[in-house]
Amino acid sequence: MNGIRRINRVWVGLVVLALTGTAAAEDLAAAAKNPPKDPEAALALGRSLRRAGLFDEGLKVLRGVAGRGKGDVAVAARYEAARTLIAASRQKDALKECAALKTPAPVKSETCVAEAHLLWKRASLALPAADRALAAASDDYDALVAKGRALRMLGQNAESDAAFKAALAKDGSRHEAPMFHAELLSGLGKGSEAIAALRKAVAAAPGEPEPLLALASALPAGAEAAELTNKALAIRSKYGAARARLGEIELELGKVAEAIAAFRAAIAVDPKVADWQAGLARALVAKNDWDEALKVSALALKLVGNHALAKLAEADAIAGKGDIDLAIEAYEKAASYSRDNPSPLVHAARACLAQNRPTTARAFADRATQSFADFAPAWEVLGDVAALAKDRATAKAAYQKALGAPRGRVDKAALKKKLAAIK
C-alpha cells in the first residue's frame, strides 16, 4: 500500500510539473512507458504528453484510458486523443477518433469533427459540424469556439465575434476562446485588444505552449517576446514554430548567429515549411552569406513558388553579389507576391543606392512612401536618396516623417544624426 501511495505521489508531481511547464520531456516519456492505472491520472499524463509534443506517447496513453475507462473520463480521453492527432497534423486519424465519440458523446463527436477540419482551414466543413453540436447543446464551450474559428475563416466577422463572446461568457477560465478570439481581433486591426486577449489566454493556461507562442508572435521583437517563446520551448522542446519565432526575434534584434541557429533548429523539426526556410535565407543574407542564402531561398520557393520573403531574400542575395539588374527583377517579383508588404520596395531602393543607381532608387523609394506612408524605413531610404542627390528639403522632410511613422523598426538616434547633418 505504501508503494502504491508513493507511485501516486510521483504521478501527481509529474502532472503538476507538466501543468506549469517545468516537467522534463524525458521524465514524461519515461512515465508514458508505465502509465498510472487510475484513469484520471492517466488522462492528465496524456494531456501533459501532448503539451510536450510527445504525440505518439500521449496517444498510446490516452487510447489506453479510452479503451478501459468509462463515462466522462473515457470520453475526455478520446477527445484528447483526437486533439493530440490534430496537434500532430494527422487529420484523417483524428477524424477516426471523432467518429468513435459518436455514440457515447454525439456533441463532442461533432465538435471534434469541426476541430479536425479546422486543422486544414476547411471552414465550410467545420461550420456545419459545429452547428450540429450547438443544435444539441447551444452553450457548449468547445463548439462555440470551433464555430467562431470557422466563421472567422469564412470572413463572417460579426458572427465570429458573437460566438467567441458566447464561449467566454460560458467559461472565462479557459484559454481557447481568448486565444482564437485574438486572431479575429488582430485581423480587424484591433492589435491592443488582441494582445490583451492573448494575455488572458496565457494566464488561464500557463502550461500550454500555443498561447505563449501566439502572444510572442503578436508582440514586437524584444525581451518579452523572447521570454515567452523560450517558455513555450521549455514545455515543448521540438516546437518548430516557436524555434522559428525565436529566429525572427533574434534576427530583428541583430543577433544573426543566434537567428541562424534558431531557424536551423525549426527546419530540423520540419524542413517542408517554406516560412522557416525563408527565415533562414533572410538570416543568411544578414550574415552576407550570399551563396547559401540563394540556396536556401530556392528551397523555400520550391515549396511555395510565390513566397514573398523567400523572393526578397533571393533578391537581396543577388544584389549582394553585385548583379543589380537581376536583383531589381527579383525585387519587383517579391513586391508583386505581397502587395501589402513594403519591405521589397525599401530593400530595392537601398540596393540601387548601394549600386550607384540613384534614379531607380528614387523610383522605388517614392513607391514605398506613397503606398506605405506609415512605414518608417520607407521614409528613411527616401531621405537617404534625397540626401545623396543634395535635395536637402526632401531629405529633411523624409527623415522627420521617418521619426514619426508608427510602423517599422529604425534607429532613431542614427536618424537624428542624419537630420542634423543636413544644412
C-alpha positions, 0 to 999 in steps of 0.5 A: 500500500505504501508503494502504491501511495508513493507511485501516486505521489510521483504521478501527481508531481509529474502532472503538476510539473507538466501543468506549469511547464517545468516537467522534463520531456524525458521524465514524461516519456519515461512515465508514458512507458508505465502509465498510472492505472487510475484513469484520471491520472492517466488522462492528465499524463496524456494531456501533459504528453501532448503539451510536450509534443510527445504525440505518439506517447500521449496517444498510446496513453490516452487510447489506453484510458479510452479503451478501459475507462468509462463515462466522462473520463473515457470520453475526455480521453478520446477527445484528447486523443483526437486533439493530440492527432490534430496537434500532430497534423494527422487529420484523417486519424483524428477524424477516426477518433471523432467518429468513435465519440459518436455514440457515447458523446454525439456533441463532442463527436461533432465538435471534434469533427469541426476541430479536425477540419479546422486543422486544414482551414476547411471552414465550410466543413467545420461550420456545419459540424459545429452547428450540429453540436450547438443544435444539441447543446447551444452553450457548449464551450468547445463548439462555440469556439470551433464555430467562431474559428470557422466563421472567422475563416469564412470572413463572417466577422460579426458572427465570429465575434458573437460566438467567441463572446458566447464561449467566454461568457460560458467559461472565462477560465479557459484559454481557447476562446481568448486565444482564437478570439485574438486572431479575429481581433488582430485581423480587424486591426484591433492589435491592443485588444488582441494582445490583451486577449492573448494575455488572458489566454496565457494566464488561464493556461500557463502550461500550454505552449500555443498561447505563449507562442501566439502572444510572442508572435503578436508582440514586437521583437524584444525581451518579452517576446523572447521570454515567452517563446523560450517558455513555450520551448521549455514545455515543448522542446521540438516546437518548430514554430516557436524555434522559428519565432525565436529566429525572427526575434533574434534576427530583428534584434541583430543577433544573426548567429543566434537567428541562424541557429534558431531557424536551423533548429525549426527546419530540423523539426520540419524542413517542408515549411517554406516560412522557416526556410525563408527565415533562414535565407533572410538570416543568411543574407544578414550574415552576407552569406550570399551563396547559401542564402540563394540556396536556401531561398530556392528551397523555400520557393520550391515549396511555395513558388510565390513566397514573398520573403523567400523572393526578397531574400533571393533578391537581396542575395543577388544584389549582394553579389553585385548583379543589380539588374537581376536583383531589381527583377527579383525585387519587383517579383517579391513586391508583386507576391505581397502587395501589402508588404513594403519591405521589397520596395525599401530593400530595392531602393537601398540596393540601387543606392548601394549600386550607384543607381540613384534614379531607380532608387528614387523610383522605388523609394517614392513607391514605398512612401506613397503606398506605405506612408506609415512605414518608417524605413520607407521614409528613411531610404527616401531621405537617404536618396534625397540626401545623396542627390543634395535635395536637402528639403526632401531629405529633411522632410523624409527623415522627420516623417521617418521619426514619426511613422508608427510602423517599422523598426529604425534607429532613431538616434542614427536618424537624428544624426542624419537630420542634423547633418543636413544644412 
